[in-house]
Amino acid sequence: MSDLVLPAERAMAEPGELGRFGEHGGRFVPESLVPACSRLEEGFREAWSDPSFHRDLERLLTVYAGRPTALTPAWRLSAELGITVLLKREDLAHTGSHKINNVLGQALLARRMGKTRLLAETGAGQHGVATATAGALLGLGVTVYMGEKDIERQALNVFRMKMLGAEVVPVSSGSRTLKDATSEAMRAWVTCVDEAHYCLGSVMGPHPYPWMVREFQRVIGDEARRQSAAELSTGIPDYVVACVGGGSNAAGTFAGFADTGARLIGVEAAGGAAVASGRTGVLHGFRSYLLQDENGQVSEAHSIAPGLDYPGVGPEHAYLNDIGRARYVTVSDDEVVPAVHRLARTEGILPALESAHAIAWVIRAAESGELPPFSTVLVTLSGRGDKDVATLMEDPALTEDPAVTEDPALKEEQ
Ligand SMILES: Cc1ncc(COP(=O)(O)O)c(C=O)c1O
């Protein structure tokens, strides 16, 4: 059981004054964005205490996004590893990842606040696709900022966004990934705060975003808690595991279990491990752990998974780490591709590269004995792998695998 169980009333509750989680969080924005952040906080507080807002959101999550998503026992993988693995299937949500939960919440809020446009950043393209989807659904214009490197490696999602009517703006500065796309989206927001809502895709950014996005993602943890109570004789899993980019799927999952004895494990990409290797700093309006060089400049992250290719981490994760309630571990690119293959072959589920980080850690920890035999482990499968097929096709492991290369259809494609 966990060393530190948070009492229900304190477990991932509202942040302290000015949106602080311990020493992390806050609102470090240019003067011109302060009123917009304050109005957003007011708007969210008002909506979140209004039962009709909850009713509208719940209805959309059910009849449009396909919630509740399944909790699937990973039967064959569990047998191979000698533990019980349960998969929280966010890959089954409309648009293919958990991002839709947050976006439907923010889009409804934007409409309620009289906004006519949504701005968003995206890395893996999943948040961009979700925002484009919600924009189409609610009749809001959508502009998505995306690094050029991510535009190349997530071409399928770029096409989907355009099909859904969104404008995709390529970002060519810096590492041409999520960090630069976020900077650009925030810059653009300054110029149109009156009509546009900045629909941020993770538990990062200035207050109230980390709190608000976690609340919109809490549905993952709340459902998983009910579902694991029905699935497990112990009611609560021993471990709850999720990948961490900015940290929204992990925060939403952890929120359902913070007041239990479950051990919470966040899995970062080794090349974007802000908790494991970062130092306190400020980026994109919030204070948290950040990858930095010796001069305090923000370093570039590197991950095969575009959604984890970010040098920071949401402030609540930094806090959960500091107080010892959650533990953060890392997985390297080399471990991720085999994890995708293993889940595909044992369970018939092709996970997103981001989600495969969580699977890779479970495999490693079970095989090394770090996860005791017969442990019960709930893993959030944050998204489906269709978007990553082009990256996977370049991987030598795939071309060397006779089961795959013998397929003439695939041979022709290579
Ligand atoms: C499928 C998937 N999982 C995880 C992430 C990481 O984001 P977060 O840490 O906010 O859940 C992303 C980000 O794009 C994603 O697309």
The ligand as an ORCA input file, in Angstrom:
! r2SCAN-3c Opt
* xyz 0 1
  C      -2.364      9.507    -26.925
  C      -1.674     10.486    -26.050
  N      -1.321     10.113    -24.808
  C      -0.682     10.955    -23.966
  C      -0.351     12.235    -24.359
  C       0.375     13.119    -23.394
  O      -0.422     14.125    -22.886
  P      -0.866     14.168    -21.370
  O       0.365     13.918    -20.553
  O      -1.411     15.511    -21.201
  O      -1.883     13.099    -21.162
  C      -0.712     12.676    -25.641
  C      -0.397     14.040    -26.081
  O      -0.547     14.426    -27.185
  C      -1.389     11.776    -26.502
  O      -1.757     12.142    -27.741
*
